[in-house]
Amino acid sequence: MTTKLTLTVEKNIIEKAKLYAKHSGRSLSELIENYLETLTEENTDKTLSPTLKKIVGKVKLPADFDEKKELRAYFENKHL
């Protein structure tokens, strides 16, 4: 069963999140729901992000791959 949730978020964050959702082909509600589910999972492996967990074994990354650094660079490039 779904239920409505009202959040208070900075306007610029909402705009960026809506753009991200649109470009990823998902709704903002879906993104937030997935994030909240990830936060509340009991036996979560904290060393990998949910995004990386989905592609583990499908993509070979270099041993020194820094996900946070790459993600930051991507968004800086995209939104600045």
GIVENUR-V34360 format. One record per helix or strand of 3 or more residues. SS is the DSSP state (~ for helix, > for strand). FROM is the first residue (numbers start at 1). LEN is the number of residues. Records with the same first field share a line. If there is no record, write none. Layout:
SS = FROM-LEN / FROM-LEN
This chain:
~ = 11-14 / 28-13 / 50-6 / 67-13
